[in-house]
Every structure is written in C-alpha cells, then in structure tokens.
Amino acid sequence: MTTPQHEATSEAAAVSRRTFLAGSVAAGAAAAGLEGILAGRRAPAYAQGTRLNILRWVDFIPACDVELKRQAGEASKALGAEVVFEFINANDLQARVTAAMQSNSGPDIIHMLHNWPHLYANGLVDVGDLVEWQVKEQG
C-alpha cells in the first residue's frame, strides 16, 4: 500500500512523452538560435522597441532638415525602432556635446562640426571596425 505522500510525488514526477518531446524541441530550437547568434559574434540585426536619438545642427538649407525627418520616419518603420532627429543651432552644438560627455548621457549619434571628435575621445565609442567593414563592402 502506498502512502498519500508517495502517490502525490509519483504523479508530479510523471511527464508524458508528448510534454517531454515538446520541451526537447523547444530547448533545441532555442539552443540553435543562440548558436547562430554566438557564431555570428554580433547581436541580432534589429532591436525592437528601441529609440535612436541623433543630434544635428540646423542646416542652412531647410529642405535638408525636412528630408532627414522624412527619412527618419521611413527608417523607423523599416527597422522597428524609433529614429529621432534633434536639430539645434550650430553655435550651441559644442556646449551640448560637452554637457552630454560630462553627464554620460545624451544622444546616441552626434553630428559634429570640424575636428571636434578628438576633443571628446574619452566619451566616444570607437567605430573603426564598422568603418573597416564598410570600406570592404563599398570601397
């Protein structure tokens, strides 16, 4: 005769063949997907639900700013991530960049004038690997 405690344990431990196979298939698919990401040595192509903030000076040709806003809308739809331009006066750009660097926050991409990047080298991300990849692809 079995005790009620033993019966509960054996019922809880019982896994049907169907449940086991479904779990195995799901685990295998997850491992295969992860293997592909790790083999590629980079993140999946599109991060859904993210926002890309770009800081740029107001162009002296107003149609340029209008076109960039239009392209940002198209990119947002195509990438599944919100692309947002912020346009400020060029005379205010360096102060804004400095504030962003000192606070460790701010836009994701900053269009800088002249040779300013060397002034902020400690606060910028090196994208040399992307440049090399682009040169190989497009010369």
DSSP file (Angstrom, degrees, kcal/mol; ACC not computed):
  #  RESIDUE AA STRUCTURE BP1 BP2  ACC     N-H-->O    O-->H-N    N-H-->O    O-->H-N    TCO  KAPPA ALPHA  PHI   PSI    X-CA   Y-CA   Z-CA
    1    1 A M              0   0    0      0, 0.0     2,-0.3     0, 0.0     0, 0.0   0.000 360.0 360.0 360.0 138.7    0.0    0.0    0.0
    2    2 A T        -     0   0    0      1,-0.0     0, 0.0     2,-0.0     0, 0.0  -0.703 360.0-121.5-100.0 151.1    1.3    3.4   -0.9
    3    3 A T     >  -     0   0    0     -2,-0.3     4,-2.1     1,-0.1     3,-0.3  -0.542  25.1-114.5 -84.7 155.5    1.0    6.5    1.3
    4    4 A P  H  > S+     0   0    0      0, 0.0     4,-2.1     0, 0.0     5,-0.2   0.852 118.0  56.2 -57.2 -34.1   -0.7    9.6    0.0
    5    5 A Q  H  > S+     0   0    0      1,-0.2     4,-1.8     2,-0.2     5,-0.1   0.914 107.1  48.1 -65.7 -41.0    2.6   11.4    0.1
    6    6 A H  H  > S+     0   0    0     -3,-0.3     4,-2.3     1,-0.2    -1,-0.2   0.891 109.9  52.4 -65.5 -41.1    4.2    8.8   -2.2
    7    7 A E  H  X S+     0   0    0     -4,-2.1     4,-2.2     1,-0.2     5,-0.2   0.912 108.8  49.7 -62.4 -43.1    1.2    9.0   -4.6
    8    8 A A  H  X S+     0   0    0     -4,-2.1     4,-2.1     1,-0.2    -1,-0.2   0.893 111.4  49.6 -63.8 -39.5    1.5   12.8   -4.9
    9    9 A T  H  X S+     0   0    0     -4,-1.8     4,-1.8     1,-0.2    -1,-0.2   0.918 111.5  47.0 -66.9 -43.3    5.2   12.6   -5.6
   10   10 A S  H  X S+     0   0    0     -4,-2.3     4,-0.9     1,-0.2    -1,-0.2   0.857 112.9  49.5 -70.1 -33.4    4.9   10.0   -8.3
   11   11 A E  H  < S+     0   0    0     -4,-2.2     3,-0.3     2,-0.2    -1,-0.2   0.898 112.2  47.7 -69.7 -39.3    2.1   11.8  -10.0
   12   12 A A  H  < S+     0   0    0     -4,-2.1    -2,-0.2     1,-0.2    -1,-0.2   0.840 111.7  50.9 -69.4 -32.1    4.0   15.1  -10.0
   13   13 A A  H  < S+     0   0    0     -4,-1.8     2,-0.3    -5,-0.2    -1,-0.2   0.702  86.5 102.5 -79.2 -19.1    7.1   13.4  -11.3
   14   14 A A     <  -     0   0    0     -4,-0.9     2,-0.4    -3,-0.3    -3,-0.0  -0.503  50.3-175.8 -70.9 125.7    5.3   11.7  -14.2
   15   15 A V        -     0   0    0     -2,-0.3    -2,-0.0     4,-0.0    -3,-0.0  -0.987  22.7-126.0-122.3 129.6    5.9   13.6  -17.5
   16   16 A S     >  -     0   0    0     -2,-0.4     4,-2.3     1,-0.1     5,-0.2  -0.328  20.3-117.7 -72.1 158.1    4.1   12.5  -20.6
   17   17 A R  H  > S+     0   0    0      1,-0.2     4,-2.7     2,-0.2     5,-0.2   0.889 115.6  54.0 -60.7 -40.3    6.1   11.6  -23.7
   18   18 A R  H  > S+     0   0    0      2,-0.2     4,-2.5     1,-0.2    -1,-0.2   0.913 109.2  47.1 -62.2 -44.6    4.4   14.5  -25.6
   19   19 A T  H  > S+     0   0    0      2,-0.2     4,-2.3     1,-0.2    -1,-0.2   0.907 112.9  49.7 -64.4 -42.1    5.4   17.0  -22.9
   20   20 A F  H  X S+     0   0    0     -4,-2.3     4,-2.3     2,-0.2    -2,-0.2   0.926 112.6  46.2 -63.2 -45.3    8.9   15.7  -22.9
   21   21 A L  H  X S+     0   0    0     -4,-2.7     4,-2.7     2,-0.2     5,-0.2   0.904 111.8  51.2 -65.4 -41.4    9.3   15.9  -26.7
   22   22 A A  H  X S+     0   0    0     -4,-2.5     4,-2.3     1,-0.2    -1,-0.2   0.917 112.2  46.9 -62.2 -42.6    7.7   19.4  -26.9
   23   23 A G  H  X S+     0   0    0     -4,-2.3     4,-2.4     2,-0.2    -1,-0.2   0.891 112.2  50.3 -65.1 -39.6   10.2   20.6  -24.2
   24   24 A S  H  X S+     0   0    0     -4,-2.3     4,-2.4     2,-0.2    -2,-0.2   0.907 111.0  48.3 -65.6 -42.4   13.1   19.0  -26.0
   25   25 A V  H  X S+     0   0    0     -4,-2.7     4,-2.5     2,-0.2    -2,-0.2   0.921 112.5  48.8 -64.2 -43.8   12.2   20.5  -29.3
   26   26 A A  H  X S+     0   0    0     -4,-2.3     4,-2.3    -5,-0.2    -2,-0.2   0.914 112.6  47.8 -62.7 -42.9   11.8   24.0  -27.8
   27   27 A A  H  X S+     0   0    0     -4,-2.4     4,-2.4     1,-0.2    -1,-0.2   0.897 112.2  50.0 -65.5 -40.0   15.1   23.7  -26.0
   28   28 A G  H  X S+     0   0    0     -4,-2.4     4,-2.4     2,-0.2    -2,-0.2   0.901 110.8  48.9 -64.7 -41.4   16.8   22.5  -29.2
   29   29 A A  H  X S+     0   0    0     -4,-2.5     4,-2.3     2,-0.2    -2,-0.2   0.907 111.9  49.0 -65.3 -41.3   15.4   25.4  -31.2
   30   30 A A  H  X S+     0   0    0     -4,-2.3     4,-2.4     1,-0.2    -2,-0.2   0.916 112.2  48.3 -64.2 -42.5   16.5   27.9  -28.5
   31   31 A A  H  X S+     0   0    0     -4,-2.4     4,-2.5     2,-0.2    -2,-0.2   0.894 110.8  50.9 -65.3 -39.7   20.0   26.5  -28.5
   32   32 A A  H  X S+     0   0    0     -4,-2.4     4,-2.0     2,-0.2    -2,-0.2   0.906 111.4  47.9 -65.0 -41.4   20.2   26.5  -32.3
   33   33 A G  H  X S+     0   0    0     -4,-2.3     4,-1.9     2,-0.2    -2,-0.2   0.914 113.4  47.2 -64.5 -42.9   19.1   30.2  -32.4
   34   34 A L  H  X S+     0   0    0     -4,-2.4     4,-2.7     1,-0.2     5,-0.2   0.882 108.8  55.3 -65.7 -38.5   21.6   31.1  -29.7
   35   35 A E  H  X S+     0   0    0     -4,-2.5     4,-2.7     1,-0.2    -1,-0.2   0.904 107.0  50.7 -61.5 -40.8   24.3   29.2  -31.5
   36   36 A G  H  X S+     0   0    0     -4,-2.0     4,-1.9     2,-0.2    -1,-0.2   0.902 111.4  47.4 -63.4 -41.3   23.7   31.2  -34.7
   37   37 A I  H  X>S+     0   0    0     -4,-1.9     5,-1.1     2,-0.2     4,-0.7   0.928 114.9  45.7 -65.6 -44.8   23.9   34.5  -32.7
   38   38 A L  H ><5S+     0   0    0     -4,-2.7     3,-0.5     1,-0.2    -2,-0.2   0.875 111.2  52.3 -67.5 -36.9   27.1   33.4  -31.0
   39   39 A A  H 3<5S+     0   0    0     -4,-2.7    -1,-0.2     1,-0.2    -2,-0.2   0.868 107.8  51.8 -66.8 -35.5   28.7   32.1  -34.2
   40   40 A G  H 3<5S-     0   0    0     -4,-1.9    -1,-0.2    -5,-0.2    -2,-0.2   0.662 100.8-141.6 -73.2 -15.5   27.9   35.4  -35.9
   41   41 A R  T <<5 +     0   0    0     -4,-0.7     2,-0.3    -3,-0.5    -3,-0.2   0.776  68.6  81.7  57.6  30.5   29.7   37.2  -33.0
   42   42 A R  S   <S-     0   0    0     -5,-1.1    -2,-0.2     0, 0.0    -1,-0.2  -0.986  84.9 -88.9-156.0 163.7   27.2   40.0  -33.0
   43   43 A A        -     0   0    0     -2,-0.3     4,-0.1     1,-0.1     0, 0.0  -0.184  59.8 -77.3 -68.0 160.8   23.7   40.8  -31.8
   44   44 A P        -     0   0    0      0, 0.0    -1,-0.1     0, 0.0     3,-0.0  -0.203  52.0-105.4 -55.2 155.7   20.6   40.1  -33.8
   45   45 A A  S    S+     0   0    0      1,-0.1     2,-0.5    -3,-0.1    -2,-0.1   0.855  97.3  33.2 -58.5 -45.8   20.0   42.6  -36.6
   46   46 A Y        -     0   0    0     34,-0.0     2,-0.8     2,-0.0    -1,-0.1  -0.951  62.1-152.6-124.0 127.6   17.1   44.6  -35.2
   47   47 A A    >   -     0   0    0     -2,-0.5     3,-0.9    -4,-0.1     2,-0.1  -0.855  27.9-140.1 -93.8 109.0   16.4   45.6  -31.6
   48   48 A Q  T 3  S+     0   0    0     -2,-0.8    33,-0.2     1,-0.2    32,-0.1  -0.394  76.4  18.4 -72.5 143.7   12.7   46.1  -31.4
   49   49 A G  T 3  S+     0   0    0     31,-1.9    -1,-0.2     1,-0.2     2,-0.2   0.702  92.1 130.1  75.9  20.4   11.2   48.9  -29.4
   50   50 A T    <   -     0   0    0     -3,-0.9    32,-2.5    30,-0.4     2,-0.4  -0.558  48.4-136.8-102.4 171.1   14.4   50.9  -29.2
   51   51 A R  E     -a   82   0A   0     30,-0.2     2,-0.6    -2,-0.2    32,-0.2  -0.995   5.4-157.2-131.0 131.4   14.9   54.6  -29.8
   52   52 A L  E     -a   83   0A   0     30,-3.4    32,-2.9    -2,-0.4     2,-0.5  -0.943  12.0-160.2-109.8 114.7   17.9   56.1  -31.7
   53   53 A N  E     -a   84   0A   0     -2,-0.6    56,-2.1    30,-0.2    55,-1.7  -0.846   7.3-171.5 -99.8 126.3   18.5   59.8  -30.8
   54   54 A I  E     -ab  85 109A   0     30,-2.8    32,-2.8    -2,-0.5     2,-0.5  -0.973   8.2-156.6-121.5 125.9   20.5   61.8  -33.3
   55   55 A L  E     +ab  86 110A   0     54,-2.9    56,-2.7    -2,-0.5     2,-0.3  -0.878  24.8 159.9-103.0 130.6   21.7   65.4  -32.5
   56   56 A R  E     -a   87   0A   0     30,-2.7    32,-2.2    -2,-0.5     2,-0.1  -0.982  39.6-103.7-148.0 153.9   22.5   67.6  -35.5
   57   57 A W  E     -a   88   0A   0     -2,-0.3     2,-0.4    54,-0.3    32,-0.2  -0.434  46.9 -95.6 -75.2 155.1   22.8   71.3  -36.3
   58   58 A V        -     0   0    0     30,-2.1    32,-0.3    -2,-0.1    -1,-0.1  -0.596  47.9-124.1 -69.8 124.9   20.1   73.1  -38.1
   59   59 A D        -     0   0    0     -2,-0.4     6,-0.1     2,-0.2    -1,-0.1  -0.383   3.7-130.7 -73.6 148.9   21.1   73.0  -41.8
   60   60 A F  S    S+     0   0    0      1,-0.2    -1,-0.1    -2,-0.1     3,-0.1   0.602 103.7  64.4 -74.5  -9.3   21.4   76.3  -43.7
   61   61 A I  S >> S-     0   0    0      1,-0.1     3,-2.0     2,-0.0     4,-0.8  -0.922  77.0-159.7-110.3 102.3   19.3   74.6  -46.4
   62   62 A P  H 3> S+     0   0    0      0, 0.0     4,-1.8     0, 0.0     3,-0.3   0.792  86.7  65.8 -55.4 -31.1   15.9   74.0  -44.6
   63   63 A A  H 3> S+     0   0    0      1,-0.2     4,-2.3     2,-0.2     5,-0.2   0.795  93.8  61.7 -62.9 -26.6   14.9   71.3  -47.1
   64   64 A C  H <> S+     0   0    0     -3,-2.0     4,-2.4     2,-0.2    -1,-0.2   0.931 104.2  46.6 -64.3 -45.6   17.8   69.1  -45.8
   65   65 A D  H  X S+     0   0    0     -4,-0.8     4,-2.1    -3,-0.3    -2,-0.2   0.893 111.9  51.5 -63.8 -39.5   16.2   69.0  -42.3
   66   66 A V  H  X S+     0   0    0     -4,-1.8     4,-1.9     1,-0.2    -1,-0.2   0.919 111.1  47.9 -62.4 -43.7   12.8   68.2  -43.8
   67   67 A E  H  X S+     0   0    0     -4,-2.3     4,-2.7     1,-0.2    -2,-0.2   0.894 109.4  52.3 -66.4 -40.2   14.3   65.4  -45.8
   68   68 A L  H  X S+     0   0    0     -4,-2.4     4,-2.3     1,-0.2    -1,-0.2   0.903 109.1  50.2 -62.9 -40.2   16.2   63.9  -42.8
   69   69 A K  H  X S+     0   0    0     -4,-2.1     4,-1.8     2,-0.2    -1,-0.2   0.896 111.0  49.7 -63.3 -39.5   12.9   63.9  -40.8
   70   70 A R  H  X S+     0   0    0     -4,-1.9     4,-1.9     1,-0.2    -2,-0.2   0.935 112.1  47.1 -64.4 -45.5   11.2   62.1  -43.7
   71   71 A Q  H  X S+     0   0    0     -4,-2.7     4,-2.8     1,-0.2    -2,-0.2   0.855 107.6  56.9 -65.2 -34.6   14.0   59.5  -43.9
   72   72 A A  H  X S+     0   0    0     -4,-2.3     4,-2.3     2,-0.2    11,-0.4   0.895 106.0  51.0 -62.9 -39.2   13.9   59.1  -40.1
   73   73 A G  H  X S+     0   0    0     -4,-1.8     4,-1.8     2,-0.2    -2,-0.2   0.917 111.8  46.4 -63.0 -43.7   10.2   58.2  -40.4
   74   74 A E  H  X S+     0   0    0     -4,-1.9     4,-2.5     1,-0.2    -2,-0.2   0.914 112.6  49.9 -64.4 -43.0   11.0   55.6  -43.1
   75   75 A A  H  X S+     0   0    0     -4,-2.8     4,-2.7     1,-0.2     6,-0.4   0.887 106.7  56.0 -64.0 -38.2   13.9   54.1  -41.1
   76   76 A S  H  X>S+     0   0    0     -4,-2.3     4,-1.5     1,-0.2     5,-0.7   0.921 111.3  43.5 -59.3 -44.4   11.7   53.9  -38.0
   77   77 A K  H  <5S+     0   0    0     -4,-1.8    -2,-0.2     1,-0.2    -1,-0.2   0.918 116.7  46.2 -67.1 -43.8    9.1   51.8  -39.9
   78   78 A A  H  <5S+     0   0    0     -4,-2.5    -2,-0.2     1,-0.2    -1,-0.2   0.861 121.0  36.3 -69.3 -36.4   11.8   49.6  -41.6
   79   79 A L  H  <5S-     0   0    0     -4,-2.7    -1,-0.2     2,-0.3    -2,-0.2   0.646  98.3-127.6 -93.2 -16.6   13.8   48.9  -38.5
   80   80 A G  T  <5S+     0   0    0     -4,-1.5   -31,-1.9    -5,-0.3   -30,-0.4   0.741  78.6 103.0  72.6  21.4   11.1   48.7  -35.9
   81   81 A A  S   <S-     0   0    0     -5,-0.7     2,-0.4    -6,-0.4    -1,-0.3  -0.990  79.4-109.2-135.7 143.2   12.9   51.3  -33.8
   82   82 A E  E     -a   51   0A   0    -32,-2.5   -30,-3.4    -2,-0.4     2,-0.6  -0.597  28.1-162.1 -77.6 125.0   12.2   54.9  -33.4
   83   83 A V  E     -a   52   0A   0     -2,-0.4     2,-0.4   -11,-0.4   -30,-0.2  -0.943  13.1-176.4-108.4 120.3   14.7   57.2  -35.1
   84   84 A V  E     -a   53   0A   0    -32,-2.9   -30,-2.8    -2,-0.6     2,-0.4  -0.970  13.2-156.9-126.4 127.1   14.5   60.8  -33.8
   85   85 A F  E     -a   54   0A   0     -2,-0.4     2,-0.5   -32,-0.2   -30,-0.2  -0.821   2.5-163.9 -97.0 139.3   16.5   63.8  -35.0
   86   86 A E  E     -a   55   0A   0    -32,-2.8   -30,-2.7    -2,-0.4     2,-0.5  -0.992   9.4-160.0-119.7 122.5   17.0   66.8  -32.8
   87   87 A F  E     +a   56   0A   0     -2,-0.5     2,-0.3   -32,-0.2   -30,-0.2  -0.887  16.2 169.3-105.9 127.1   18.2   69.9  -34.6
   88   88 A I  E     -a   57   0A   0    -32,-2.2   -30,-2.1    -2,-0.5     5,-0.1  -0.891  44.4 -79.5-130.7 164.4   19.9   72.7  -32.7
   89   89 A N    >>  -     0   0    0     -2,-0.3     3,-1.5   -32,-0.2     4,-0.6  -0.353  38.7-126.5 -60.7 138.7   21.8   75.9  -33.7
   90   90 A A  H >> S+     0   0    0    -32,-0.3     3,-0.8     1,-0.3     4,-0.6   0.818 109.5  60.3 -59.6 -31.6   25.4   75.1  -34.7
   91   91 A N  H 34 S+     0   0    0      1,-0.2     4,-0.3     2,-0.1    -1,-0.3   0.733 107.0  46.5 -68.9 -20.6   26.6   77.7  -32.2
   92   92 A D  H <> S+     0   0    0     -3,-1.5     4,-1.8     1,-0.1    -1,-0.2   0.503  90.4  87.4 -95.1  -6.5   25.0   75.7  -29.4
   93   93 A L  H <X S+     0   0    0     -3,-0.8     4,-2.6    -4,-0.6     5,-0.2   0.913  84.7  49.5 -64.8 -46.0   26.3   72.3  -30.6
   94   94 A Q  H  X S+     0   0    0     -4,-0.6     4,-2.5     1,-0.2    -1,-0.2   0.900 111.2  49.4 -65.6 -38.8   29.7   72.2  -28.8
   95   95 A A  H  > S+     0   0    0     -4,-0.3     4,-2.2     1,-0.2    -1,-0.2   0.896 112.4  49.1 -64.0 -38.1   28.2   73.2  -25.4
   96   96 A R  H  X S+     0   0    0     -4,-1.8     4,-2.2     2,-0.2    -2,-0.2   0.898 110.9  49.1 -67.9 -41.1   25.6   70.5  -25.8
   97   97 A V  H  X S+     0   0    0     -4,-2.6     4,-2.4     2,-0.2    -2,-0.2   0.925 111.1  50.4 -63.7 -44.5   28.2   67.9  -26.7
   98   98 A T  H  X S+     0   0    0     -4,-2.5     4,-2.4     1,-0.2    -2,-0.2   0.923 110.6  48.8 -59.8 -45.6   30.3   68.9  -23.7
   99   99 A A  H  X S+     0   0    0     -4,-2.2     4,-1.8     1,-0.2     6,-0.2   0.898 111.0  50.9 -62.1 -40.3   27.3   68.6  -21.4
  100  100 A A  H  X>S+     0   0    0     -4,-2.2     5,-1.5     1,-0.2     4,-0.7   0.903 111.6  47.5 -64.2 -41.3   26.4   65.1  -22.8
  101  101 A M  H ><5S+     0   0    0     -4,-2.4     3,-0.5     1,-0.2    -2,-0.2   0.906 112.6  48.2 -67.3 -41.5   30.0   63.9  -22.3
  102  102 A Q  H 3<5S+     0   0    0     -4,-2.4    -1,-0.2     1,-0.2    -2,-0.2   0.825 116.4  42.6 -69.9 -30.9   30.2   65.2  -18.8
  103  103 A S  H 3<5S-     0   0    0     -4,-1.8    -1,-0.2     2,-0.3    -2,-0.2   0.496 102.5-129.7 -92.7  -3.7   26.9   63.7  -17.8
  104  104 A N  T <<5S+     0   0    0     -4,-0.7     2,-0.3    -3,-0.5    -3,-0.2   0.835  79.1  88.2  55.3  34.1   27.5   60.3  -19.6
  105  105 A S      < +     0   0    0     -5,-1.5    -2,-0.3    -6,-0.2    -1,-0.2  -0.951  45.0  88.7-148.8 167.5   24.1   60.7  -21.2
  106  106 A G  S    S-     0   0    0     -2,-0.3   -53,-0.1    -3,-0.1    -9,-0.1  -0.932  72.9  -6.0 137.8-162.3   22.7   62.3  -24.3
  107  107 A P        -     0   0    0      0, 0.0   -53,-0.2     0, 0.0     3,-0.1  -0.182  50.5-133.3 -67.0 158.3   22.1   61.4  -27.9
  108  108 A D  S    S+     0   0    0    -55,-1.7     2,-0.4     1,-0.2   -54,-0.2   0.854  94.7  27.0 -77.0 -36.8   23.3   58.2  -29.5
  109  109 A I  E     -b   54   0A   0    -56,-2.1   -54,-2.9     2,-0.0     2,-0.5  -0.991  68.5-168.6-129.4 134.5   24.8   59.9  -32.5
  110  110 A I  E     -b   55   0A   0     -2,-0.4     2,-0.9   -56,-0.2   -54,-0.2  -0.989  16.5-144.9-124.4 124.6   26.1   63.4  -32.7
  111  111 A H        -     0   0    0    -56,-2.7   -54,-0.3    -2,-0.5     2,-0.2  -0.797  30.2-164.3 -85.0 108.1   26.9   65.1  -36.0
  112  112 A M        -     0   0    0     -2,-0.9     2,-0.2     2,-0.1    -2,-0.0  -0.622  11.7-126.0 -97.3 154.3   29.9   67.2  -35.0
  113  113 A L    >   -     0   0    0     -2,-0.2     3,-1.6   -23,-0.1    -1,-0.0  -0.604  66.4 -18.9 -92.0 156.5   31.5   70.1  -36.9
  114  114 A H  T 3  S-     0   0    0      1,-0.2    -2,-0.1    -2,-0.2     0, 0.0  -0.123 120.2 -31.7  54.7-134.2   35.1   70.4  -37.9
  115  115 A N  T >  S+     0   0    0      1,-0.2     3,-0.7     2,-0.1     4,-0.3  -0.243  90.0 130.6-112.2  43.2   37.6   68.2  -36.0
  116  116 A W  G X>  +     0   0    0     -3,-1.6     3,-2.4     1,-0.2     4,-0.7   0.794  49.8  80.1 -69.0 -29.8   35.7   68.1  -32.7
  117  117 A P  G >4 S+     0   0    0      0, 0.0     3,-1.2     0, 0.0    -1,-0.2   0.834  86.7  59.8 -52.3 -34.1   35.8   64.3  -32.1
  118  118 A H  G X4 S+     0   0    0     -3,-0.7     3,-0.8     1,-0.3    -2,-0.2   0.778  98.7  59.6 -65.5 -22.9   39.4   64.4  -30.8
  119  119 A L  G <4 S+     0   0    0     -3,-2.4    -1,-0.3    -4,-0.3     3,-0.2   0.752 114.2  35.2 -72.2 -23.2   38.2   66.8  -28.1
  120  120 A Y  G XX S+     0   0    0     -3,-1.2     3,-2.1    -4,-0.7     4,-0.6   0.016  74.9 131.3-119.4  25.4   35.8   64.2  -26.8
  121  121 A A  G X4 S+     0   0    0     -3,-0.8     3,-0.8     1,-0.3    -1,-0.1   0.814  71.4  55.6 -53.6 -36.4   37.8   61.0  -27.4
  122  122 A N  G 34 S+     0   0    0      1,-0.2    -1,-0.3    -3,-0.2    -2,-0.1   0.683 111.1  44.6 -72.7 -16.0   37.2   59.6  -23.9
  123  123 A G  G <4 S+     0   0    0     -3,-2.1     2,-0.3     2,-0.1    -1,-0.2   0.386  99.2  85.5-107.5   3.3   33.5   59.9  -24.3
  124  124 A L  S << S-     0   0    0     -3,-0.8     2,-0.5    -4,-0.6     0, 0.0  -0.707  74.1-121.9-106.9 156.9   33.0   58.4  -27.8
  125  125 A V        -     0   0    0     -2,-0.3     2,-0.5     2,-0.0    -2,-0.1  -0.832  28.3-120.9 -96.4 130.8   32.7   54.9  -29.0
  126  126 A D        +     0   0    0     -2,-0.5     3,-0.2     1,-0.1     4,-0.1  -0.584  30.8 177.3 -71.7 121.8   35.3   53.7  -31.4
  127  127 A V    >>  +     0   0    0     -2,-0.5     4,-1.9     1,-0.1     3,-0.6   0.031  40.5 121.2-113.3  24.9   33.5   52.6  -34.6
  128  128 A G  H 3> S+     0   0    0      1,-0.2     4,-2.6     2,-0.2     5,-0.2   0.847  71.0  57.5 -56.8 -36.7   36.7   51.7  -36.6
  129  129 A D  H 3> S+     0   0    0      1,-0.2     4,-2.0    -3,-0.2    -1,-0.2   0.872 107.2  48.2 -64.2 -35.8   35.5   48.1  -37.0
  130  130 A L  H <> S+     0   0    0     -3,-0.6     4,-2.3     2,-0.2    -1,-0.2   0.863 110.2  52.0 -70.8 -35.3   32.4   49.4  -38.7
  131  131 A V  H  X S+     0   0    0     -4,-1.9     4,-2.5     2,-0.2    -2,-0.2   0.934 109.8  48.8 -65.2 -45.3   34.4   51.7  -40.9
  132  132 A E  H  X S+     0   0    0     -4,-2.6     4,-2.2     1,-0.2    -2,-0.2   0.909 111.5  49.8 -60.5 -42.6   36.7   48.8  -42.0
  133  133 A W  H  X S+     0   0    0     -4,-2.0     4,-2.0     1,-0.2    -1,-0.2   0.914 111.6  48.7 -61.9 -42.9   33.6   46.6  -42.8
  134  134 A Q  H  X S+     0   0    0     -4,-2.3     4,-3.1     1,-0.2     5,-0.4   0.885 109.2  52.4 -66.3 -38.9   32.1   49.5  -44.8
  135  135 A V  H  X S+     0   0    0     -4,-2.5     4,-2.4     1,-0.2    -1,-0.2   0.912 110.1  48.8 -63.1 -42.1   35.3   50.0  -46.8
  136  136 A K  H  < S+     0   0    0     -4,-2.2    -1,-0.2    -5,-0.2    -2,-0.2   0.891 117.4  41.8 -63.3 -39.0   35.5   46.3  -47.6
  137  137 A E  H  < S+     0   0    0     -4,-2.0    -2,-0.2    -5,-0.2    -1,-0.2   0.889 135.2  13.3 -75.5 -40.7   31.8   46.3  -48.8
  138  138 A Q  H  <        0   0    0     -4,-3.1    -3,-0.2    -5,-0.2    -2,-0.2   0.434 360.0 360.0-123.5  -1.5   31.8   49.6  -50.7
  139  139 A G     <        0   0    0     -4,-2.4    -4,-0.2    -5,-0.4    -3,-0.1   0.470 360.0 360.0  78.5 360.0   35.4   50.7  -51.2
